[in-house]
Amino acid sequence: MAINISAISDSQAEAGVIATVIKHPEFMSTITYLKPGMFFSVEHGAMFWCVQQLYEQGITNIDALNMNNAINSNRAIKKKIEEYNLGNIQEFLELSRYVARDTIEEYKLLVNQVVSLAYKRDMYNKAIDLQQLCVSDKSEVEEISEKLNSISEELSNKFIIGEETNTFGEKARDVWQRICDNRNPDGTVGFPSKIPSFNEYFSFCKKELVLLTARMKKGKSAYFMNEVIHLCINNGVPTLMIDTEMSDEQLMKRMIANLTGIEVKRVENGQYSEEEAKKIDAAIKKIESAPLVHEYMPDGFNKTKIEALCHQWKNKIGIEFVVYDYFKTDDIDSSAYDNFNKLGAMCDFFKNSIAGRMDIAVLAGAQLNRDNKVGSSDKIEMYCSTSIKWFEKDEETLKKDGISSGNYGASIVLNRNGAQTGEEDYIDIMFRGNTMTITEAQPHNREDSPFDE
């Protein structure tokens, strides 16, 4: 029985998709399998194409002027828009605000509905051709079977597979080349840490999550900033720093102090010499030219916003390194069971959705409790590649190690890509809080002296 093909469509879902990408064009990069031709409404398909073209050019301000420019750039699209009498673009944009979705999850539901119905329409139309073969006296079983297989393969390639897949053997050479390309001339791989001894255990590599754990107010944010300065400002690695701790102003003061050697307090209150003012200006110029994005997120973990930010800046500047400061139990429910699962889910998200799927190196932090443990350490460390325990040395350790061995230590307590120090041994760190500078210190004597009492 023939039906009206429009019955296999959902105008509300299509309108919701268009409205959402107009408001949040960065969502487009989270789903790449939706194509303009999958919309039943030709005008919706044309509008989707326009937003797609603008976003691919790095334009995220979807206004009437930019939309009209996109429409006029393609005769076929312009003709379709005129043919279907879309009307005033500005009015269309204003109305879209009322149906736009604000989370990636909601957007994905709408996209999947549009794609699912497009699949069904194609299947319905193909089935009509198949029916004609079935009622024809001239059709053979082989011909019908071949047609059925052809339809199945065509639809699978268009809607399910999306990309050609290969055996591991077929891509072995490419995989090996990527491994070789990750090497550095000095024998390190990926993005080496500022702390030389860390590089004997791990580097910041794409698809990997490195987790630093420490007690509150023990220099986590300072360490993250030092790595960002080292990799991004000094070595040009495009970086996104998602910060639940430091505002733009706080980060700027500390970065200037680090780069100039002028104490944070004097950077803030202006009590510095003319010569130091020149150093500050030079530091600002260095920061200005760096491929760094700093996103202050005081409300804590927001999966939708973080994913959208990563996609947006991956598209704009090709970010290769993401720093998240830091996982907090305050962000989630207070029960131990919920903390166990949700903190683990945060690590899973950064390891798989950000590092893995987006081919980015990730450094994140988590806070230790009074027992020097993360609330759900087993669950969290299940997903990270390397876990560093960062601590301030107590008076006894300071006396034993000596001033030259620094005031902080770091243990590599978990490492899936190499050796571990174990919790009893550590790498010596010097943390100068007045200038927010972190460097590796002289190694302490790792064996007790026979003269020690």
N, C-alpha and C positions, 0 to 999 in steps of 0.2 A: 504494500500500500504506500503510495507516494505521500510525502509530507512536505510542508513548507519548510525549506532549509533554515529559515530564520528561527524556527523552533529550537534549532541546535545552536543557540547563541545566548549570551548573557550581556545585555547592554550595560547593566549596572556594574558588572565586574570590569568590563572594558573601560567605562568612564572612570571607574575607581583607579585603574592602572594609570591612565593618562593624567588624572588629577594628581596622583601621588608623585609621578616622575616630574611633573611641573614644579611641585613644591620641594621635592627631594630628588633632584636629578642624579645625585650620587648613588641612589638605590639601584640605578640601572646597571652598575658594574657588579652588583651582587648576584644578578641573574643574567646570563648571556644567551640563554636558549630561546628567549622570546623574540620573535621577529615581527616586523610590521605586517607581513602578509598573513599572520595568524589571527588578526582581528577580523571579525565578521563585518564590522562597520568600516567602510573604506576611509571615512574621515578620521576615525580613531587611529587607523593604521598610519595615515598621513601625519597626524599630529605626533604619534610615537616616533616616527622617522625624524621629524623635525627636532624633537628634544634629544634624540640619540645623536644626531649630527652636531648639535650645539655642545653636548657634553663631551663628545670625542674631541672637540676643538678646545676643551678646557673652559667652556662657558657654562657657569652654573646659575647665572641670573636669567631665568626664563621669563622674559617680559615680552610685551607685544612687539617691540621693535626687533628684538632678536628672533622671535618666531617668524615675523614677516620676512626678515632677511633670509632665514632658512628656507621658507616656502618659495621665495623668488629665485633661490639658487638652483632650483630643480623644476624644469618645465612640466614634467609629468605630475609632480606633487602639486604644483600650482594649479594645473588643470583640474586635478581631482578635487582640490579645495573649492575651486570656483564651480565645478560641476555639481557638487553636493551642497553648495550654498551654505558654507559653514558660518558665514556672518562675521560679526565683529570679534576679532581675536581678543581684544581687551576684555570684553564681556565674558568670553569663554574662560579666560584665565581667572577672572574674579569668581565665577561660579565654581571653578574647580576647587577652590579653597574649602568648600563645604563638604566635599566627598573624599578629599585626600586622606590617606592613611599616614600615620606618623611612626610606625615601626616596620622593620624589615619583615618580621613574621607575618603581619597583616598584608603587606605588599606581596609576599610570596604566595599567600593563599589566593589572592586575586589573580596573579600571574598564572598559577597552576590551573585555575578555573578557565581562563582564556585559552591556554594551551590545550587543556583536555577537550574543550569543545571544538577547537580547531581540528584536533585529531579525529574526533567523531564525525565532523562534517566531511573531512577528506575521505574517511572510511566509508561514509554513506554514499558519497559520489562514486567512489571506486566500486562499491558494491553494485551500483546500478549497471556499470559496464560488465561486471561479473554475471549479473542476472541475464543480461542480453546474450552472453555466451552460453549460459545454461539452457535457455529456451531455443537456441538456434540448432537446427537439425545438422548443420555442418560442423559444429564444434566437437572436437575429440576430447577425451578425458585428459590427455597429455597437455592439450592447449589450455584447458581450464585450470589444471594444476599449476602449469607454468605461470599463468596470469595471477593466480592466487599467491604464489610464492613471490612474484614480482611486486605485488601490492604490499605484501607483508614486509619485504625488504625495504621498499621505498619509504613506507611510513615509519619503520624502525629507525632508519637513517635520519629521517627528518625530525622525529619527535622524541626518540628514546636514546639512541646512541649519541647523536650530536657530533661527535668527533670520531675519527678513525682510530681503532685500537690495534695494538701490535703485540706480538709475543715478546717476552722479555729478551729473548735472543735477538730479535729484530732491532731492539732499541739499546742493546748492550753497549755498542760503541758510543752512542750519544750519551748514555749514562756515565761511562768511563771518562768521556771528554769533559763532562760537567764536574766530575771529581777533580780532574787535572786542573781545570780552570779555576778551581777554588783555592789552589795553592798560592802562597806568596814566596818571593825570592829568598826570604830569610828562614824558610822552613816552617813557618806558621801556615794556618789555613783560615779562610773566612776573614772576619774582622778581628784582629788581635786586640786584646785588652790593654789598657794603660799600665796594668800591673804585670811586669814581665814574667813573673813566676806563674801567674794564672795561665799564661800561654803554654806552659809545659803540661797543663792538664786539660784545657779547653780553649776554644776561641768562640766568638759569636758567629755562628753559622746560620745560613738560611734554613728554614724548616725546623729550627731548634729553639727550645725555650730554656734559658738560664734563669734560675731562681736564686735570689739573695734573701736570706732570712736574718733578722736582727731584732733585738729588743727595741722598744720605743725610744726615740730621741738618741739613737746611737750612730747616726751618720749615714743611714740608708740613702736619703735624698742627696746628700753630698757626694756619695759614691756614684750614684746614677748620673749626676751632673758632670762629674769628672770624666766618666766614660763618654758622655755626649760631647763634651769639649774635645776630648781626644779623637773620637771617631768622626764627628760631624764638622766641628769648627776647624780643627787642625788638619783633618784628612779628607774632608769633603764627602763623607758617606751620608746620603739623604736620610734624614731621621725624623721620626714623629715621637715626641715626648708627651705622654698623657700623664698629667700630674694631678693627684688628689691633695697634694701638700702645698706646693708653691704657686703663687700667682705669678703673672708676668713680671711684676715689679720685683718680687722677691728673687726670682730667677735671675733677672738682669743684674741686680746688686751683687749677687754671689758670683755670677759669671765674670763680672768686671773685676771683682776682688781676686778671683782665681787667675785671670789672665794678666793682671798688672802687679799682683803682689801687694796691693794696697788693702788694708784691713776693711772688712765689710762696713764697720761702723763709720769710718772716715769717708768711704764711698757714699754712704747714705747722707751724712751730715755736711758734706762739702768741705771738710777740714783737710784739704790737700794742697800741695804746691802747684805752681804753674807747670812745672816739669811733669808732675804726676797727672795733671789735667790732660796733657798731651798723650800720656799713656792710656788714659781712660778713653780719649777720643779714638785712638788707634784700635783699642779693644772693641769699641762699638762698631767701627768700620768692619772689623773682622767678623763680628757677629752678624752684621747686616748682610754680608756676602755669603753666609753659610746656608746650605739647604736644610734648614731646621724649622720644624713646626712645633710650637708648644701649645698644648691644649689644657687649660686649667679646668679640672672637673671636680669641684669641691663636694658635689653630692655623691661622689663615689662611683662604683662600677655601674655602667650602663651599656649593656651588650649591644643594643641597636646603634647607639651613638658611636661606640668604639669601632664597630664593624664598618659603619658608613664613613667614619673619618679615615680609616685605613684604606678603604677603596678609593675615596676621594683623592687622598694625597699620593697613593700609588699611581693613580692616573695622571695627577698633575706634575709631580716632581720625581716619581719613581722611587719612593721610600724603600730602603733596604734594611733599616734598623728601627725597631719600635721599643720604646722604654715605657713601662707602666709602673708608676710609683703611687700606691702599692695596694695589694689585696688586704682588705680589712674585714674583720668579723662584724664591724659596725654596719657594713653595707647590707647585711642579711639578718635573718632571724636569730634569736639568741640561743635557741636550744642547740645542744652539742650535736644532735643528729643532723639538724638542718645545716649547721656550720660544716660538718664533715662532708656532706654532699655538695653544698653550694660552693664552698671554697674549692673543692675538687673540680666542680663544673667550670669555675673561672679559669683554672689552669688548663683544663681540657679545651676551653674556648680559645685561649691564646696559643696553645700548642698546635691544635688542629685547624681551627678556622682562620687564624691570623698567620702563624708561622708556616704551617703546612700548606694550606690551600693558596695562600698569597705569596709564598716563596720569600719570606721575610725572616730575619733574625730578631728574636725577641728577648729582652731582659726585663724581668719583673721582680717585685719585692713582696715579702710577706712578713708580718710581725710575729716575733716569738712571744710566748706567754712567760709567766714568772718561773716556770719550770724549764725555760729555754727550749721550748718546743712550739711548733706551729699547731694551731688548734686541731687540724686534721692532716698532720704531716704525711701519713701514709697515702692518703687520697691525693694530696697535692703533688707529692714526689712521684706518684705513679705516672704523671704526665710530663714532668720536666726532664730535660736531658742532663742537666747539671744543677746541683744544689750547693750553694755556698753559705756557710754559717759565719756571720760577721759579728765580732764582739770587741768590746773595749777591755783592755787588759786591767786586771786588778793590781793593787799595790804590790802584792807578793810577786806576781809575774813580771811587773815593771822592774822591780829590784833585781830579779833573777836574770832577766833578758838584757838589761842595760838600756840606757837612753837611746843609743844608736839603733836599737832594734824596734823603735817605734812604740806607739801607745795603743795600737789596735792589732787585731789578728784576724785571719780568715782561713777557715778550714774547708776543703772540698770534701763534703761528706757523702755525696752521691754523684756518680759520673758514669753515664752510659757510653761515653766516647773515649774513655781512657782511665788513668789511675786516679786514686783518691788519696788525700792526706790522712783521712780518718779524723775523728773529733779530737784526739789527743795531741795531734801535731797541727801546725798552722804556719801560714805565710805571714811575715811581719809587715805591718802597715804603719805609716806615719800619717796622722790626720791632724792638720793644722786648721782648727776651727775659725780662727780670725780671718784667714784668707780662703777658707773652704777648699784647701788643697790636700789631695790625697796622693801619696806616692808610696812605692815599695821601700821598706826600710832594710837595714842590714840584717841578714839572717841571724837568729839567736842560736846559741849552742844547743843543739837538739838532744844531746846526751848529758845527763847529770855528771858533774865533776866528781871524781872520787874523793875530793877534799870537802864536798858539801856535807854538812851534818844531817 
